């Protein structure tokens, strides 16, 4: 292995470490997506790196652009593709990396006007493979000069992409868990405040809930905020 190859490997290992460490951080998903594309762009030296994820909540499912380190308005605007559309759809459907030497000469590359304006030439797209071989998205890398991505480049990018897929899925799970925990805490507070109102006014549970709901509407505060105020007032008296 020559010095240049060793440097490349070291950079990719550093990228894997950065992405892995982000799993345990308090980053929001949007920030995490940006971290992935910034790390990959820095490691590979490409001009544009973009992250596309499958949105299964859409009917039919769509592939949505989630992050890019590009600053051009044409590229960062909210964009989505059908599941089998364009190079992103091709990578997802074939489940394999795709290398294009010149995007302007590639039939399945649909955004040629954008490529001309941004000066994009070569690209590689690699699938993000999560658990149980599920493809959750695609990582695209573009250069502004003709470039031949080597097999080593593709293998290393695939490793980073798969690590990113695991990190994304884990981060989503952590966020969902936190949301569920917050909802449970909120419900417990509302339930405790209901008991206080029932005791104060001699009413049943349904009536107490409606009482809190009305205070929420009248004060333009959430039911949780009203419940917390009730609990605070109960502690003071």
N, C-alpha and C positions, 0 to 999 in steps of 0.2 A: 504494500500500500504506500503510495507516494505522499508527500507532505500535503498536497492539495486535497487528496481524498480523505486523509486523516482529519484535516480541518473541516471538511464537509460533514464527516461522521460526527465530529465533536459538536458541530452546530445543531445537527438533528437531535442528538442526545440532549443537548441543552433545551431544545424546543419541547421535547417529551417531558422533561423535568418541569418546565414552566407550566405546561398544560396540566400535568399531574398535580402540581402544587395548588393550582387554581381550584381544583375540586373541593378542597377543604377551606377555601376562602369564602367570604361573604359577598362575592360578586353576584350581581343580578345577571340573568341569562344574556341580556343584550350586551353587557360589558364583557361577559365571558366569550360571546361570539366574536366581538371585536378583538379580544386578546388572541384568539386562535388565528385570525387572518393576519394580524400584525406580526405575530411570532413566525408564521410560515413565510410571509413575504420577506421578513428580515433574514431568515435562514437561507432561503432559496435565491434571494436577490432578484425576484421577479418584480415586474412593474405593478401588477394588480393581482390580488388574491381575493377570492370571493367565496362565501360560504352559503350554500343553498340547502334548505331542509324540507323534507316532505311534511306537508300539513295534512294530516289525516282527518282533521276536524272539518275540512272542506268537503263538499259533496258535489262533484267527484273530488278526490284528493288533488291537491296542487303542490307544486314545488315553489317555495318562496325564497327570495333573496333575503338573508338574515344579517349579513355583515360583509363589509369590504373596507379596505384601508384607502380605497380610491376616494378622491374628494370631488370629482366631477359630478355635477348635478344629474347629468344624463345616466350616470351609473348607480348613484345611491338612491334614486327614486324608487319607491315601493314597486317591486316587480314580482310577477308570478308566471309560472308556465304550467301547462298541462303535464300530467305525469309522464308522458312519453314524448314530450316536445323538446326539440333542440338538442344540443350536446349534453345538457344536464339530464334530460329524460333518457337519452341514449345510454349514458353511464349507469343510470339507475336500472334500466331495463336489462342491460347486458351484464351488470354487476362487475364490470371490468374497467380498468383505467383506459382513457382515450387520449392519444397524443395527436395534435394537429399542427403540421408545420406552418401552414398559412391559413388562417381562419377565413380570409376573403375568398379562398378557392375551395372551401369546404361546403358542400351542399347542405348538410344538416345544421351548420352554424347559421342561426337566424338573425343575428344582430349585426349585420355587416356595416350598416350605416354608423352605428355606434363605434364599431371597431375602427372604421376609417377616421372618425373624428378624434378618437383617443389614441390612434396610432398603434393598435394592437396587431400583432403578427402571429406568433406561435402560442400554443396553449397546451396544458395537460389538465385533464379532469380525473379525479380519483374518487371512488365511492367511499362514503363513511359507513363502515360496517359495524353494527352494534352487536348486541347479544343474540345468540341463535342465528347468526348470519343475516340478520335483518339489516337492509340498507336504509339508513335514515336520512341520507343527504349526499351532497357532492361538494368537494373542494376543488375550485378551479384556480389555476395559476396562468397568468398571461405575461408575455414579454413583448417589448416594443421593437425587437430586432429578431431576425430568424434564429431559432434555437432548436437544437435537437435534444430533447430530454432523454437521458440515458436510462438504461434499465435500473441502474443503481439509484438514480434520482427518483424513478417511479416507485421502487421498492421502499425507499426511505419516506417518500411522501405518503405512501399507503400506510406505513406504520404510524406516522403522525396522525393521519386522518382517522385511523381506527382508534387510536388513543383518544382523539378528540371526540369520537362518537361515544365511547364509554364515558368520558367526562361529561358530555352533554346529558346523556341519559341519567347519570348519577346526580348531576346538578338539578335536573328537572325533578327527580325523585325527592331530593332534599327540600326543594322549594315547595313541592306538593305536601310533603310531610309538615313543613312549617305552617303552611296555610291551614291544614287540617287541625294542627295543634292550636292555632290562633282562633279558629272557629269554635273549637271545644271550650277554650277559655272564655270566649265571648258568651257562649250559651250558658256556661256555669254562672257567669256574672249576672246575666239576665234572669236566670232561674232564682238566684239568691235575692235579687232585687224584687222579683215577683213575690217571694215569701214575705219580704218586709212590707210591701204594699198590701198584701192580703191581711197581715196582722194589724197594720195601721188602720185600714179602712173596713175591716171585717167583710171582705169580699172573697170570691173564689178565684181559682187560678186563671180562668179565661178572662174574667173581668179585670184582674190585675194586669194581665198581658195587654189588654185593650187600653188600660189606663196608661201604661208605659208607652204604647204605640202612639196614643194621642199626644202625649207630652213630646214625643219625638217629632211628630208632624208640626205641632204648634211652635216648637222652639227651633225647628229646622236643624236638629241635631240627630245623630244616629241613635238607634235604640241602645247601643252599647254605651255611648256617652251619657245617655239618660240613666242607664243602669249603674254606671260608675258613680254618677252624682248621688244617686239614692244610697249606694253602699257607703260613700264618704259621709253623707249626712247622718247615716245610722251609726257610724263610728264616733261622730262628734257628740251625739246625744245619748 
